[in-house]
């Protein structure tokens, strides 16, 4: 039996070439995956930093809103209630009634003084 060593050598070289191509493919895929993992890790770290910044910003805004609500509550506690306003309206009504009475009294006094003046003038001329 004749053994064809050239053909065997060719198949060994072909197998070596396939092994080399497979090794190159695996190395390329593995390096690309590592770069991707590094990018994912960096993205994850950037995301955590951004979330921490947002939490800080939200907390400061919440504190500012709480302060504003506290000021509003303080202002509202100083405002008159419906009961206070009804008492005020009653007092204004009473003052208005007294003012009307005084106006009527002053008008009658003016009329009386006018009559007295007229009477005195008639006595002087008459």
Backbone as CSV, one residue per row, in Angstrom:
resi,resn,N_x,N_y,N_z,CA_x,CA_y,CA_z,C_x,C_y,C_z
1,UNK,0.811,-1.152,0.000,0.000,0.000,0.000,0.873,1.240,0.000
2,UNK,0.485,2.096,-0.884,1.252,3.332,-1.011,0.612,4.442,-0.183
3,UNK,1.387,5.048,0.658,0.899,6.150,1.491,1.311,7.443,0.812
4,UNK,0.306,8.292,0.621,0.573,9.585,-0.035,0.864,10.616,1.059
5,UNK,2.146,10.821,1.330,2.550,11.745,2.376,2.276,13.200,2.027
6,UNK,2.257,13.512,0.774,1.960,14.896,0.350,0.499,15.218,0.684
7,UNK,-0.398,14.316,0.440,-1.806,14.552,0.745,-2.002,14.649,2.264
8,UNK,-1.302,13.783,3.011,-1.413,13.849,4.478,-0.879,15.188,4.969
9,UNK,0.245,15.619,4.397,0.842,16.903,4.791,-0.132,18.039,4.474
10,UNK,-0.788,17.937,3.307,-1.752,18.985,2.923,-2.908,19.035,3.914
11,UNK,-3.437,17.878,4.325,-4.541,17.840,5.285,-4.102,18.330,6.672
12,UNK,-2.911,18.043,7.069,-2.380,18.543,8.345,-2.252,20.066,8.274
13,UNK,-1.727,20.579,7.150,-1.617,22.042,6.986,-3.004,22.691,6.976
14,UNK,-3.950,22.034,6.326,-5.309,22.569,6.279,-5.925,22.589,7.690
15,UNK,-5.719,21.525,8.461,-6.222,21.457,9.831,-5.565,22.536,10.686
16,UNK,-4.279,22.759,10.497,-3.568,23.808,11.236,-4.130,25.184,10.878
17,UNK,-4.433,25.380,9.583,-5.005,26.651,9.144,-6.381,26.853,9.783
18,UNK,-7.218,25.809,9.799,-8.524,25.905,10.444,-8.394,26.195,11.938
19,UNK,-7.428,25.533,12.603,-7.201,25.774,14.015,-6.739,27.212,14.248
20,UNK,-5.887,27.720,13.376,-5.417,29.102,13.496,-6.567,30.087,13.303
21,UNK,-7.418,29.852,12.295,-8.568,30.728,12.050,-9.540,30.672,13.238
22,UNK,-9.780,29.481,13.784,-10.678,29.346,14.936,-10.088,30.078,16.139
23,UNK,-8.780,29.966,16.373,-8.136,30.669,17.479,-8.232,32.172,17.295
24,UNK,-8.012,32.652,16.075,-8.132,34.092,15.797,-9.565,34.573,16.045
25,UNK,-10.544,33.786,15.590,-11.945,34.154,15.788,-12.305,34.215,17.270
26,UNK,-11.868,33.198,18.030,-12.151,33.183,19.454,-11.481,34.360,20.160
27,UNK,-10.218,34.634,19.798,-9.485,35.747,20.410,-10.171,37.079,20.089
28,UNK,-10.555,37.264,18.840,-11.252,38.488,18.459,-12.577,38.634,19.217
29,UNK,-13.357,37.552,19.308,-14.651,37.583,20.002,-14.448,37.856,21.498
30,UNK,-13.433,37.212,22.072,-13.176,37.384,23.499,-12.718,38.820,23.793
31,UNK,-11.842,39.388,22.988,-11.373,40.768,23.200,-12.525,41.761,22.998
32,UNK,-13.337,41.508,21.993,-14.481,42.381,21.749,-15.444,42.316,22.924
33,UNK,-15.629,41.143,23.476,-16.506,40.959,24.617,-15.932,41.675,25.846
34,UNK,-14.616,41.635,26.029,-14.011,42.335,27.154,-14.198,43.842,27.016
35,UNK,-14.032,44.350,25.817,-14.257,45.774,25.592,-15.713,46.098,25.903
36,UNK,-16.599,45.231,25.502,-18.011,45.447,25.768,-18.268,45.412,27.274
37,UNK,-17.650,44.479,27.980,-17.812,44.400,29.426,-17.256,45.651,30.106
38,UNK,-16.110,46.150,29.609,-15.560,47.387,30.161,-16.505,48.560,29.898
39,UNK,-17.069,48.596,28.686,-18.007,49.668,28.355,-19.250,49.578,29.235
40,UNK,-19.740,48.354,29.465,-20.910,48.165,30.312,-20.589,48.582,31.740
41,UNK,-19.414,48.217,32.225,-19.010,48.609,33.581,-18.911,50.126,33.693
42,UNK,-18.322,50.777,32.686,-18.212,52.239,32.706,-19.599,52.868,32.632
43,UNK,-20.443,52.327,31.779,-21.805,52.837,31.670,-22.549,52.663,32.990
44,UNK,-22.381,51.520,33.615,-23.026,51.256,34.906,-22.530,52.252,35.955
45,UNK,-21.217,52.491,35.979,-20.663,53.452,36.940,-21.163,54.864,36.658
46,UNK,-21.205,55.253,35.378,-21.745,56.579,35.022,-23.213,56.694,35.420
47,UNK,-23.960,55.625,35.211,-25.374,55.624,35.563,-25.567,55.777,37.070
48,UNK,-24.747,55.063,37.864,-24.839,55.193,39.325,-24.512,56.614,39.766
49,UNK,-23.504,57.221,39.130,-23.159,58.607,39.473,-24.308,59.546,39.122
50,UNK,-24.912,59.343,37.967,-26.030,60.195,37.541,-27.226,60.029,38.487
51,UNK,-27.501,58.797,38.868,-28.617,58.553,39.792,-28.328,59.190,41.144
52,UNK,-27.092,59.107,41.610,-26.740,59.732,42.888,-26.920,61.247,42.793
53,UNK,-26.514,61.842,41.670,-26.716,63.279,41.467,-28.188,63.635,41.442
54,UNK,-28.991,62.805,40.785,-30.433,63.059,40.731,-31.060,62.941,42.118
55,UNK,-30.615,61.953,42.913,-31.144,61.806,44.264,-30.834,63.050,45.094
56,UNK,-29.604,63.548,44.971,-29.216,64.755,45.707,-30.061,65.933,45.263
57,UNK,-30.262,66.070,43.963,-31.066,67.171,43.433,-32.514,67.061,43.902
58,UNK,-33.055,65.866,43.870,-34.445,65.654,44.303,-34.577,65.962,45.791
59,UNK,-33.590,65.553,46.589,-33.636,65.834,48.024,-33.593,67.332,48.291
60,UNK,-32.746,68.058,47.568,-32.679,69.511,47.778,-33.982,70.174,47.345
61,UNK,-34.552,69.715,46.252,-35.843,70.265,45.818,-36.942,69.950,46.835
62,UNK,-36.932,68.736,47.379,-37.935,68.351,48.371,-37.811,69.214,49.616
63,UNK,-36.557,69.455,50.051,-36.364,70.313,51.218,-36.853,71.725,50.949
64,UNK,-36.581,72.239,49.740,-37.030,73.587,49.386,-38.558,73.655,49.352
65,UNK,-39.190,72.626,48.803,-40.658,72.591,48.762,-41.221,72.499,50.180
66,UNK,-40.590,71.687,51.038,-41.032,71.600,52.429,-40.922,72.953,53.122
67,UNK,-39.829,73.679,52.852,-39.673,75.015,53.434,-40.772,75.951,52.953
68,UNK,-41.083,75.888,51.653,-42.149,76.740,51.113,-43.500,76.391,51.735
69,UNK,-43.762,75.095,51.889,-45.021,74.691,52.517,-45.080,75.169,53.962
70,UNK,-43.948,75.138,54.648,-43.911,75.646,56.019,-44.240,77.134,56.067
71,UNK,-43.686,77.904,55.112,-43.998,79.329,55.047,-45.484,79.547,54.743
72,UNK,-46.020,78.748,53.837,-47.436,78.883,53.481,-48.308,78.551,54.695
73,UNK,-47.963,77.496,55.425,-48.730,77.145,56.633,-48.677,78.279,57.649
74,UNK,-47.498,78.889,57.800,-47.369,80.006,58.742,-48.245,81.169,58.309
75,UNK,-48.211,81.480,57.027,-49.034,82.581,56.514,-50.518,82.264,56.669
76,UNK,-50.898,81.029,56.403,-52.305,80.654,56.521,-52.778,80.686,57.969
77,UNK,-51.876,80.394,58.894,-52.292,80.432,60.302,-52.551,81.866,60.749
78,UNK,-51.952,82.843,60.072,-52.159,84.254,60.423,-53.355,84.876,59.718
79,UNK,-53.931,84.184,58.754,-55.066,84.756,58.022,-56.345,84.599,58.834
80,UNK,-57.290,85.532,58.652,-58.540,85.432,59.416,-59.386,84.248,58.944
81,UNK,-60.104,83.675,59.898,-60.987,82.548,59.590,-62.365,83.089,59.203
82,UNK,-63.260,82.211,58.833,-64.629,82.632,58.501,-65.315,83.261,59.706
83,UNK,-65.048,82.702,60.868,-65.630,83.250,62.084,-65.112,84.670,62.340
84,UNK,-63.779,84.846,62.131,-63.210,86.188,62.295,-63.831,87.163,61.302
85,UNK,-63.982,86.728,60.062,-64.566,87.603,59.041,-66.023,87.924,59.346
86,UNK,-66.780,86.940,59.841,-68.188,87.218,60.167,-68.277,88.226,61.309
87,UNK,-67.406,88.110,62.300,-67.374,89.094,63.381,-66.998,90.476,62.853
88,UNK,-66.045,90.500,61.938,-65.629,91.771,61.345,-66.780,92.405,60.564
89,UNK,-67.490,91.588,59.776,-68.627,92.115,59.008,-69.719,92.637,59.952
90,UNK,-69.940,91.928,61.063,-70.925,92.401,62.044,-70.499,93.743,62.631
91,UNK,-69.212,93.862,62.951,-68.708,95.119,63.513,-68.824,96.241,62.494
92,UNK,-68.529,95.946,61.233,-68.653,96.962,60.179,-70.121,97.366,60.043
93,UNK,-71.018,96.401,60.112,-72.451,96.702,60.036,-72.886,97.580,61.201
94,UNK,-72.381,97.272,62.405,-72.717,98.093,63.574,-72.193,99.511,63.414
95,UNK,-70.948,99.644,62.948,-70.358,100.974,62.737,-71.141,101.727,61.677
96,UNK,-71.544,101.045,60.627,-72.331,101.691,59.571,-73.668,102.173,60.115
97,UNK,-74.297,101.363,60.957,-75.584,101.746,61.547,-75.407,102.980,62.445
98,UNK,-74.347,102.998,63.243,-74.071,104.145,64.113,-73.775,105.376,63.272
99,UNK,-73.025,105.200,62.177,-72.709,106.324,61.297,-73.990,106.888,60.690
100,UNK,-74.923,106.026,60.299,-76.199,106.502,59.751,-76.994,107.261,60.814
101,UNK,-76.981,106.742,62.032,-77.677,107.439,63.116,-77.049,108.814,63.372
102,UNK,-75.714,108.850,63.381,-75.029,110.130,63.588,-75.323,111.100,62.453
103,UNK,-75.382,110.612,61.244,-75.684,111.483,60.109,-77.085,112.071,60.266
104,UNK,-78.005,111.210,60.661,-79.371,111.707,60.877,-79.404,112.737,61.993
105,UNK,-78.664,112.474,63.079,-78.620,113.416,64.203,-77.987,114.733,63.781
106,UNK,-76.895,114.656,63.047,-76.222,115.879,62.573,-77.127,116.643,61.633
107,UNK,-77.851,115.975,60.763,-78.766,116.660,59.846,-79.879,117.359,60.625
108,UNK,-80.402,116.672,61.648,-81.461,117.312,62.441,-80.904,118.494,63.233
109,UNK,-79.659,118.351,63.731,-79.034,119.476,64.432,-78.809,120.650,63.481
110,UNK,-78.405,120.339,62.252,-78.219,121.419,61.273,-79.547,122.129,61.004
111,UNK,-80.578,121.332,60.881,-81.901,121.933,60.657,-82.318,122.797,61.842
112,UNK,-82.085,122.311,63.061,-82.441,123.065,64.259,-81.622,124.350,64.352
113,UNK,-80.336,124.250,64.102,-79.483,125.446,64.142,-79.911,126.432,63.064
114,UNK,-80.261,125.939,61.921,-80.727,126.813,60.842,-82.001,127.534,61.265
115,UNK,-82.949,126.816,61.900,-84.175,127.450,62.386,-83.887,128.482,63.466
116,UNK,-82.948,128.156,64.377,-82.579,129.109,65.427,-81.964,130.349,64.815
117,UNK,-81.093,130.182,63.851,-80.474,131.337,63.181,-81.532,132.182,62.478
118,UNK,-82.442,131.515,61.816,-83.506,132.250,61.114,-84.374,133.009,62.116
119,UNK,-84.675,132.348,63.214,-85.511,133.008,64.237,-84.773,134.235,64.822
120,UNK,-83.474,134.055,65.091,-82.702,135.166,65.643,-82.579,136.303,64.644
121,UNK,-82.437,135.992,63.401,-82.338,137.018,62.375,-83.675,137.776,62.250
122,UNK,-84.758,137.061,62.346,-86.075,137.701,62.243,-86.333,138.599,63.470
123,UNK,-85.857,138.206,64.617,-86.050,139.028,65.817,-85.211,140.299,65.724
124,UNK,-84.023,140.217,65.168,-83.193,141.401,65.028,-83.834,142.358,64.039
125,UNK,-84.377,141.936,62.983,-84.939,142.788,61.936,-86.382,143.149,62.258
126,UNK,-86.951,142.539,63.081,-88.360,142.724,63.292,-88.798,143.479,64.438
